[in-house]
Amino acid sequence: MTGRSMQPLLAGKADTVHPANEPFAEELFGKSGVRIGTMKAVNIRKPYGNGGWQLFDLSVDLAETHDLPAQHPAELKRLTDAWDRWAAANNVILPDWNSGY
């Protein structure tokens, strides 16, 4: 298991749990996400998402309403590459939604 303790944050000895330049990735029930600093990429299957990676700048869009991949393709690649590395290191197996199960 990997992770960081929240204790320094809760004790008032740190401002954040993760350094701004460190990727924080996650996956739950086929919904994937990765954040580095204020940039966040998410991949949520249809009908709940668009079925592909979306990119948001949380410093100006906390509601994640302005998808930015066309404006920042290199940033999207940086985040999705970080997610791929995390997924490989943690043996993530994504569901096959087309299998009928």
C-alpha positions as a Python dict, from the first residue, in 0.01 Angstrom:
ca = {
    (1, 'M'): (0, 0, 0),
    (2, 'T'): (124, 347, -83),
    (3, 'G'): (15, 684, 39),
    (4, 'R'): (91, 979, 261),
    (5, 'S'): (-16, 1049, 614),
    (6, 'M'): (-264, 1332, 671),
    (7, 'Q'): (-144, 1371, 1030),
    (8, 'P'): (89, 1670, 962),
    (9, 'L'): (-197, 1850, 787),
    (10, 'L'): (-446, 1772, 1064),
    (11, 'A'): (-195, 1879, 1330),
    (12, 'G'): (-140, 2213, 1157),
    (13, 'K'): (224, 2131, 1073),
    (14, 'A'): (172, 2121, 694),
    (15, 'D'): (-44, 2306, 442),
    (16, 'T'): (-101, 2009, 211),
    (17, 'V'): (-76, 1631, 207),
    (18, 'H'): (85, 1608, -136),
    (19, 'P'): (349, 1843, -277),
    (20, 'A'): (214, 2050, -568),
    (21, 'N'): (446, 1889, -825),
    (22, 'E'): (374, 1530, -719),
    (23, 'P'): (107, 1336, -912),
    (24, 'F'): (-190, 1214, -712),
    (25, 'A'): (-376, 944, -906),
    (26, 'E'): (-684, 736, -836),
    (27, 'E'): (-923, 483, -987),
    (28, 'L'): (-1258, 362, -859),
    (29, 'F'): (-1508, 149, -1051),
    (30, 'G'): (-1346, 245, -1383),
    (31, 'K'): (-1340, 618, -1309),
    (32, 'S'): (-984, 745, -1335),
    (33, 'G'): (-824, 1069, -1227),
    (34, 'V'): (-488, 1232, -1174),
    (35, 'R'): (-392, 1569, -1036),
    (36, 'I'): (-65, 1760, -1045),
    (37, 'G'): (-83, 2101, -881),
    (38, 'T'): (-398, 2275, -998),
    (39, 'M'): (-436, 2065, -1314),
    (40, 'K'): (-663, 1762, -1304),
    (41, 'A'): (-740, 1500, -1569),
    (42, 'V'): (-1036, 1265, -1536),
    (43, 'N'): (-1166, 978, -1746),
    (44, 'I'): (-1527, 879, -1679),
    (45, 'R'): (-1722, 645, -1903),
    (46, 'K'): (-2047, 741, -2073),
    (47, 'P'): (-2317, 832, -1984),
    (48, 'Y'): (-2163, 989, -1672),
    (49, 'G'): (-1865, 1138, -1857),
    (50, 'N'): (-1753, 1177, -2215),
    (51, 'G'): (-1572, 842, -2226),
    (52, 'G'): (-1226, 999, -2269),
    (53, 'W'): (-977, 1205, -2077),
    (54, 'Q'): (-1086, 1556, -1978),
    (55, 'L'): (-857, 1830, -1843),
    (56, 'F'): (-945, 2100, -1591),
    (57, 'D'): (-755, 2384, -1422),
    (58, 'L'): (-887, 2381, -1066),
    (59, 'S'): (-734, 2720, -988),
    (60, 'V'): (-1005, 2883, -1203),
    (61, 'D'): (-1262, 2603, -1248),
    (62, 'L'): (-1341, 2416, -926),
    (63, 'A'): (-1667, 2288, -1075),
    (64, 'E'): (-1476, 2119, -1362),
    (65, 'T'): (-1700, 2270, -1630),
    (66, 'H'): (-1439, 2393, -1883),
    (67, 'D'): (-1264, 2100, -2054),
    (68, 'L'): (-919, 2217, -2174),
    (69, 'P'): (-748, 1939, -2376),
    (70, 'A'): (-749, 2139, -2702),
    (71, 'Q'): (-586, 2438, -2531),
    (72, 'H'): (-330, 2232, -2332),
    (73, 'P'): (-257, 1901, -2509),
    (74, 'A'): (94, 1871, -2360),
    (75, 'E'): (-46, 1918, -2009),
    (76, 'L'): (-308, 1649, -2070),
    (77, 'K'): (-33, 1413, -2192),
    (78, 'R'): (180, 1490, -1885),
    (79, 'L'): (-109, 1399, -1656),
    (80, 'T'): (-223, 1089, -1844),
    (81, 'D'): (138, 964, -1861),
    (82, 'A'): (158, 1010, -1483),
    (83, 'W'): (-167, 815, -1444),
    (84, 'D'): (-34, 535, -1669),
    (85, 'R'): (284, 508, -1457),
    (86, 'W'): (78, 500, -1137),
    (87, 'A'): (-163, 239, -1280),
    (88, 'A'): (126, 16, -1391),
    (89, 'A'): (301, 47, -1054),
    (90, 'N'): (-20, -41, -869),
    (91, 'N'): (-145, -317, -1101),
    (92, 'V'): (-468, -136, -1183),
    (93, 'I'): (-708, -346, -1389),
    (94, 'L'): (-982, -143, -1553),
    (95, 'P'): (-1322, -304, -1608),
    (96, 'D'): (-1418, -417, -1957),
    (97, 'W'): (-1754, -243, -1983),
    (98, 'N'): (-1824, -409, -2319),
    (99, 'S'): (-1807, -764, -2181),
    (100, 'G'): (-2165, -761, -2051),
    (101, 'Y'): (-2062, -831, -1691),
}
